[in-house]
């Protein structure tokens, strides 16, 4: 659509800030689990080693057999930082 000057306005679109990472945890039987997953990119391995709790979520949670738990995070560099344990 043109404005009154006859110019077509530009539409700005921002690139996504990072990549959506989906972590899926499953088990065949019911159990209580300690799950840790990366939720934010640390600036360096040294920063991660100094205080991993700034970058990882830690949960103590029940898992029902056959019912996956799904967690998501947005990471700038998932090939380096995405992990679930």
C-alpha positions in Angstrom: 0.0 0.0 0.0 1.4 3.4 -1.0 1.3 6.4 1.3 0.2 9.9 0.1 3.7 10.5 -1.4 3.4 7.4 -3.6 6.1 5.6 -1.7 5.6 2.0 -0.6 6.6 1.7 3.1 9.2 -0.9 3.9 8.4 -3.7 6.4 11.1 -4.4 8.9 11.6 -8.0 10.0 14.1 -8.9 12.6 16.0 -12.2 12.4 15.3 -14.5 15.3 17.6 -13.9 18.3 18.5 -17.6 18.5 17.5 -21.1 17.7 14.6 -22.9 19.4 15.9 -26.0 21.0 13.5 -28.7 22.2 14.6 -31.2 24.8 12.5 -34.3 25.2 13.0 -36.8 28.1 11.3 -40.1 28.1 11.4 -43.3 30.2 9.6 -46.7 30.0 8.6 -46.7 33.6 7.6 -44.2 36.3 10.5 -42.6 38.2 11.8 -39.4 39.9 14.5 -37.8 37.8 17.1 -35.1 38.2 17.1 -33.3 34.9 19.5 -30.5 33.8 19.3 -28.7 30.5 21.0 -25.6 29.0 18.6 -22.7 29.0 21.1 -19.9 28.0 24.4 -19.6 26.1 27.3 -18.8 28.4 29.8 -16.3 27.0 32.6 -18.9 27.4 33.4 -22.3 28.8 35.2 -20.5 31.7 32.0 -18.6 32.5 30.0 -21.8 32.4 32.6 -23.6 34.6 32.6 -20.8 37.1 28.8 -20.9 37.6 26.8 -23.4 35.5 23.6 -22.6 37.4 23.4 -19.3 35.5 23.0 -21.2 32.3 21.4 -24.5 33.2 18.0 -25.4 34.7 18.0 -28.1 37.3 14.7 -30.0 38.1 13.9 -32.8 40.4 10.7 -34.1 38.8 8.6 -37.2 38.4 8.4 -38.8 34.9 5.5 -41.1 34.0 6.5 -44.0 31.8 5.7 -43.4 28.1 4.8 -39.7 28.7 7.6 -37.5 27.4 8.6 -34.3 29.2 9.4 -31.5 26.8 11.4 -28.4 27.6 12.3 -25.6 25.2 15.1 -23.0 25.2 16.4 -20.4 22.8 20.1 -20.7 22.2 22.4 -18.6 19.9 24.8 -21.6 19.4 22.9 -24.8 20.1 25.6 -27.0 18.3 28.0 -25.9 21.1 25.7 -25.5 24.1 22.5 -27.6 23.8 22.6 -30.5 26.4 20.2 -32.4 28.6 21.2 -34.8 31.3 
